[in-house]
Structures are given as C-alpha cells and as structure tokens.
Amino acid sequence: MREQTLSEQFELNARSDQPFLVLTLAAGIIATLGLLANSSAVANGAMLIAPWMLPLRAAAFGILEAALMTYCSRNDSPQHISLAL
C-alpha cells in the first residue's frame, strides 16, 4: 500500500502544469541573464526558483521501480529479491 501511495504522489509531482512551466521559464531567463552578465551568483540563484526537484525525484523513482521489477522478474528466488531491495 505504501508503494502505491508513493507512486501516486510521484505521478502528481511529475505533471507539468502552468506554475511549473512559468517557474521553469523564469529560471531559464534568470540563468541566461546571469551567464550573459558573467555572474555565477545570479546563475546559481536561478536554481533556487527552478521547480525541477520533484519531477527529478519522480523520474528517479520510476527508473528504480522499473529496474527493480525487471531484476526481480529475471531472478525469482527470494534471495535475489532481498538482495535487490
């Protein structure tokens, strides 16, 4: 049940809605201006408003889940499954 809850939460985090797109565009513009001004502080500051942490976490979970399921389907013994976890 906990895995299903995590999957649902990560699906919600991976959606690209209007606030996500606006913040991504703003972060891209700020980073570009920081690079043009040769200011690493401004370019790094753009990362503070970039909303990419939740989608990246959701992608990592999806990759891990698929890799684990693939590994467990190849090696069906309980020893191999416990080693994969």
N, CA, C and O atoms as a DFTB+ gen file, in Angstrom:
340 C
 N C O
     1  1       0.823      -1.189       0.000
     2  2       0.000       0.000       0.000
     3  2       0.873       1.261       0.000
     4  3       0.548       2.250      -0.657
     5  1       1.966       1.215       0.733
     6  2       2.846       2.381       0.801
     7  2       3.467       2.668      -0.562
     8  3       3.628       3.828      -0.942
     9  1       3.814       1.616      -1.295
    10  2       4.398       1.795      -2.627
    11  2       3.388       2.443      -3.566
    12  3       3.752       3.287      -4.385
    13  1       2.132       2.057      -3.452
    14  2       1.095       2.649      -4.292
    15  2       0.917       4.133      -3.949
    16  3       0.745       4.959      -4.845
    17  1       0.957       4.466      -2.676
    18  2       0.847       5.858      -2.260
    19  2       2.012       6.669      -2.803
    20  3       1.817       7.786      -3.284
    21  1       3.222       6.122      -2.733
    22  2       4.387       6.809      -3.286
    23  2       4.243       6.997      -4.786
    24  3       4.564       8.061      -5.314
    25  1       3.767       5.976      -5.470
    26  2       3.592       6.082      -6.919
    27  2       2.604       7.183      -7.267
    28  3       2.842       7.963      -8.189
    29  1       1.502       7.252      -6.538
    30  2       0.512       8.305      -6.801
    31  2       1.082       9.688      -6.519
    32  3       0.841      10.629      -7.274
    33  1       1.835       9.811      -5.435
    34  2       2.436      11.096      -5.092
    35  2       3.450      11.520      -6.156
    36  3       3.488      12.688      -6.541
    37  1       4.259      10.594      -6.626
    38  2       5.251      10.927      -7.633
    39  2       4.601      11.238      -8.978
    40  3       5.123      12.055      -9.738
    41  1       3.478      10.604      -9.283
    42  2       2.755      10.946     -10.515
    43  2       2.248      12.380     -10.460
    44  3       2.310      13.101     -11.456
    45  1       1.749      12.793      -9.310
    46  2       1.301      14.177      -9.162
    47  2       2.468      15.151      -9.282
    48  3       2.322      16.223      -9.870
    49  1       3.617      14.792      -8.733
    50  2       4.788      15.666      -8.784
    51  2       5.385      15.761     -10.183
    52  3       6.065      16.739     -10.493
    53  1       5.149      14.778     -11.024
    54  2       5.769      14.748     -12.344
    55  2       4.971      15.511     -13.390
    56  3       5.446      15.680     -14.513
    57  1       3.788      15.971     -13.058
    58  2       2.960      16.679     -14.034
    59  2       3.528      18.074     -14.307
    60  3       4.073      18.728     -13.419
    61  1       3.386      18.498     -15.533
    62  2       3.832      19.849     -15.885
    63  2       2.601      20.740     -16.047
    64  3       1.954      20.750     -17.095
    65  1       2.296      21.481     -14.995
    66  2       1.166      22.391     -15.026
    67  2       1.666      23.822     -15.240
    68  3       2.861      24.041     -15.437
    69  1       0.775      24.767     -15.203
    70  2       1.135      26.147     -15.520
    71  2       2.180      26.732     -14.558
    72  3       3.136      27.343     -15.036
    73  1       2.054      26.583     -13.235
    74  2       3.101      27.133     -12.356
    75  2       4.479      26.510     -12.620
    76  3       5.498      27.198     -12.551
    77  1       4.503      25.235     -12.917
    78  2       5.773      24.574     -13.222
    79  2       6.418      25.187     -14.462
    80  3       7.614      25.478     -14.471
    81  1       5.621      25.378     -15.497
    82  2       6.164      25.942     -16.738
    83  2       6.601      27.396     -16.553
    84  3       7.634      27.797     -17.088
    85  1       5.836      28.184     -15.810
    86  2       6.197      29.586     -15.572
    87  2       7.494      29.673     -14.773
    88  3       8.376      30.463     -15.112
    89  1       7.618      28.875     -13.723
    90  2       8.833      28.902     -12.917
    91  2      10.041      28.401     -13.702
    92  3      11.143      28.924     -13.538
    93  1       9.847      27.403     -14.547
    94  2      10.945      26.904     -15.375
    95  2      11.396      27.973     -16.367
    96  3      12.595      28.184     -16.551
    97  1      10.455      28.635     -16.995
    98  2      10.790      29.701     -17.942
    99  2      11.505      30.850     -17.230
   100  3      12.503      31.368     -17.732
   101  1      10.993      31.250     -16.060
   102  2      11.629      32.332     -15.302
   103  2      13.045      31.943     -14.881
   104  3      13.962      32.758     -14.972
   105  1      13.229      30.713     -14.426
   106  2      14.564      30.262     -14.029
   107  2      15.509      30.253     -15.224
   108  3      16.679      30.614     -15.094
   109  1      15.014      29.848     -16.373
   110  2      15.838      29.852     -17.576
   111  2      16.258      31.250     -17.988
   112  3      17.402      31.469     -18.387
   113  1      15.327      32.201     -17.892
   114  2      15.650      33.597     -18.238
   115  2      16.656      34.174     -17.249
   116  3      17.612      34.837     -17.652
   117  1      16.450      33.930     -15.968
   118  2      17.374      34.445     -14.952
   119  2      18.758      33.825     -15.126
   120  3      19.767      34.523     -15.017
   121  1      18.814      32.520     -15.394
   122  2      20.111      31.868     -15.595
   123  2      20.812      32.420     -16.830
   124  3      22.026      32.626     -16.817
   125  1      20.052      32.660     -17.898
   126  2      20.641      33.223     -19.115
   127  2      21.203      34.613     -18.855
   128  3      22.315      34.925     -19.279
   129  1      20.438      35.449     -18.158
   130  2      20.923      36.787     -17.838
   131  2      22.150      36.734     -16.927
   132  3      23.067      37.543     -17.061
   133  1      22.158      35.782     -16.006
   134  2      23.320      35.619     -15.129
   135  2      24.563      35.194     -15.899
   136  3      25.667      35.649     -15.600
   137  1      24.388      34.328     -16.884
   138  2      25.533      33.912     -17.701
   139  2      26.011      35.041     -18.599
   140  3      27.214      35.226     -18.782
   141  1      25.071      35.800     -19.161
   142  2      25.458      36.928     -20.008
   143  2      26.170      38.021     -19.206
   144  3      27.055      38.699     -19.727
   145  1      25.784      38.187     -17.950
   146  2      26.417      39.178     -17.094
   147  2      27.664      38.623     -16.416
   148  3      28.316      39.323     -15.641
   149  1      27.990      37.391     -16.701
   150  2      29.150      36.711     -16.110
   151  2      29.057      36.705     -14.581
   152  3      30.041      36.946     -13.881
   153  1      27.861      36.425     -14.086
   154  2      27.613      36.406     -12.649
   155  2      27.161      35.003     -12.243
   156  3      26.028      34.593     -12.495
   157  1      28.071      34.296     -11.617
   158  2      27.727      32.937     -11.194
   159  2      26.687      32.953     -10.072
   160  3      25.909      32.009      -9.938
   161  1      26.669      34.019      -9.267
   162  2      25.686      34.097      -8.182
   163  2      24.261      34.169      -8.739
   164  3      23.352      33.529      -8.209
   165  1      24.072      34.938      -9.796
   166  2      22.740      35.043     -10.393
   167  2      22.367      33.733     -11.077
   168  3      21.225      33.284     -10.982
   169  1      23.322      33.121     -11.761
   170  2      23.046      31.840     -12.416
   171  2      22.697      30.772     -11.382
   172  3      21.793      29.969     -11.609
   173  1      23.394      30.752     -10.259
   174  2      23.073      29.800      -9.189
   175  2      21.762      30.153      -8.518
   176  3      21.032      29.259      -8.089
   177  1      21.443      31.439      -8.415
   178  2      20.178      31.861      -7.832
   179  2      18.986      31.398      -8.656
   180  3      17.899      31.177      -8.123
   181  1      19.198      31.254      -9.963
   182  2      18.110      30.752     -10.815
   183  2      17.711      29.339     -10.419
   184  3      16.557      28.943     -10.587
   185  1      18.653      28.588      -9.899
   186  2      18.343      27.221      -9.475
   187  2      17.418      27.204      -8.272
   188  3      16.726      26.213      -8.040
   189  1      17.393      28.286      -7.502
   190  2      16.520      28.332      -6.322
   191  2      15.048      28.392      -6.694
   192  3      14.206      27.901      -5.943
   193  1      14.723      28.982      -7.832
   194  2      13.317      29.061      -8.217
   195  2      12.935      27.989      -9.232
   196  3      11.760      27.845      -9.570
   197  1      13.903      27.248      -9.711
   198  2      13.598      26.186     -10.675
   199  2      12.887      25.037      -9.949
   200  3      13.402      24.524      -8.956
   201  1      11.722      24.637     -10.430
   202  2      10.929      23.610      -9.743
   203  2      11.251      22.191     -10.217
   204  3      10.332      21.395     -10.406
   205  1      12.503      21.856     -10.409
   206  2      12.859      20.586     -11.025
   207  2      13.111      19.451     -10.043
   208  3      13.283      18.309     -10.471
   209  1      13.139      19.720      -8.750
   210  2      13.492      18.657      -7.799
   211  2      12.413      17.570      -7.739
   212  3      12.743      16.384      -7.750
   213  1      11.156      17.943      -7.676
   214  2      10.092      16.932      -7.565
   215  2       9.967      16.078      -8.830
   216  3       9.833      14.860      -8.707
   217  1      10.005      16.656     -10.046
   218  2       9.962      15.792     -11.229
   219  2      11.184      14.884     -11.353
   220  3      11.067      13.746     -11.808
   221  1      12.349      15.378     -10.953
   222  2      13.543      14.528     -10.996
   223  2      13.439      13.379     -10.002
   224  3      13.848      12.255     -10.292
   225  1      12.891      13.671      -8.832
   226  2      12.693      12.618      -7.835
   227  2      11.695      11.581      -8.353
   228  3      11.879      10.381      -8.147
   229  1      10.640      12.045      -9.024
   230  2       9.655      11.125      -9.594
   231  2      10.279      10.278     -10.696
   232  3       9.993       9.084     -10.791
   233  1      11.124      10.876     -11.527
   234  2      11.793      10.114     -12.592
   235  2      12.738       9.076     -12.000
   236  3      12.797       7.944     -12.480
   237  1      13.476       9.454     -10.960
   238  2      14.390       8.502     -10.314
   239  2      13.612       7.336      -9.709
   240  3      14.040       6.186      -9.808
   241  1      12.474       7.627      -9.083
   242  2      11.655       6.566      -8.505
   243  2      11.134       5.634      -9.594
   244  3      11.129       4.415      -9.421
   245  1      10.696       6.207     -10.718
   246  2      10.192       5.385     -11.818
   247  2      11.266       4.497     -12.404
   248  3      11.020       3.331     -12.714
   249  1      12.469       5.053     -12.559
   250  2      13.584       4.253     -13.082
   251  2      13.937       3.144     -12.106
   252  3      14.145       2.000     -12.511
   253  1      14.006       3.475     -10.823
   254  2      14.334       2.476      -9.810
   255  2      13.273       1.388      -9.749
   256  3      13.598       0.205      -9.654
   257  1      12.010       1.783      -9.803
   258  2      10.920       0.813      -9.735
   259  2      10.951      -0.142     -10.929
   260  3      10.771      -1.349     -10.763
   261  1      11.176       0.391     -12.125
   262  2      11.227      -0.464     -13.317
   263  2      12.449      -1.369     -13.286
   264  3      12.363      -2.537     -13.664
   265  1      13.577      -0.848     -12.844
   266  2      14.790      -1.659     -12.781
   267  2      14.627      -2.773     -11.756
   268  3      15.058      -3.902     -11.988
   269  1      14.012      -2.461     -10.634
   270  2      13.812      -3.464      -9.592
   271  2      12.847      -4.541     -10.074
   272  3      13.069      -5.728      -9.838
   273  1      11.771      -4.126     -10.753
   274  2      10.806      -5.102     -11.250
   275  2      11.444      -5.985     -12.324
   276  3      11.187      -7.188     -12.371
   277  1      12.267      -5.395     -13.181
   278  2      12.945      -6.172     -14.207
   279  2      13.910      -7.157     -13.578
   280  3      13.989      -8.311     -14.001
   281  1      14.644      -6.708     -12.568
   282  2      15.608      -7.576     -11.898
   283  2      14.887      -8.720     -11.186
   284  3      15.326      -9.868     -11.251
   285  1      13.793      -8.411     -10.513
   286  2      13.063      -9.446      -9.775
   287  2      12.397     -10.440     -10.716
   288  3      12.263     -11.611     -10.362
   289  1      11.976     -10.013     -11.899
   290  2      11.334     -10.944     -12.821
   291  2      12.362     -11.895     -13.440
   292  3      12.014     -13.012     -13.823
   293  1      13.617     -11.468     -13.542
   294  2      14.650     -12.357     -14.083
   295  2      15.100     -13.375     -13.045
   296  3      15.404     -14.518     -13.386
   297  1      15.146     -12.966     -11.780
   298  2      15.625     -13.828     -10.699
   299  2      14.509     -13.966      -9.680
   300  3      14.356     -13.120      -8.799
   301  1      13.743     -15.014      -9.799
   302  2      12.545     -15.151      -8.972
   303  2      12.804     -15.726      -7.585
   304  3      11.865     -15.840      -6.797
   305  1      14.014     -16.086      -7.264
   306  2      14.245     -16.681      -5.949
   307  2      14.206     -15.589      -4.877
   308  3      14.574     -14.445      -5.145
   309  1      13.761     -15.936      -3.662
   310  2      13.669     -14.935      -2.588
   311  2      15.016     -14.301      -2.243
   312  3      15.069     -13.134      -1.854
   313  1      16.094     -15.053      -2.383
   314  2      17.412     -14.493      -2.076
   315  2      17.734     -13.332      -3.008
   316  3      18.228     -12.294      -2.566
   317  1      17.455     -13.507      -4.291
   318  2      17.765     -12.459      -5.247
   319  2      16.881     -11.226      -5.041
   320  3      17.327     -10.094      -5.221
   321  1      15.636     -11.460      -4.665
   322  2      14.725     -10.328      -4.438
   323  2      15.176      -9.532      -3.211
   324  3      15.170      -8.302      -3.243
   325  1      15.565     -10.213      -2.137
   326  2      16.026      -9.494      -0.950
   327  2      17.328      -8.752      -1.228
   328  3      17.546      -7.678      -0.667
   329  1      18.183      -9.285      -2.064
   330  2      19.416      -8.579      -2.419
   331  2      19.111      -7.345      -3.253
   332  3      19.809      -6.339      -3.132
   333  1      18.088      -7.397      -4.092
   334  2      17.739      -6.249      -4.916
   335  2      17.178      -5.122      -4.070
   336  3      17.362      -3.949      -4.392
   337  1      16.491      -5.473      -2.985
   338  2      15.940      -4.436      -2.116
   339  2      17.027      -3.861      -1.275
   340  3      16.775      -2.967      -0.467
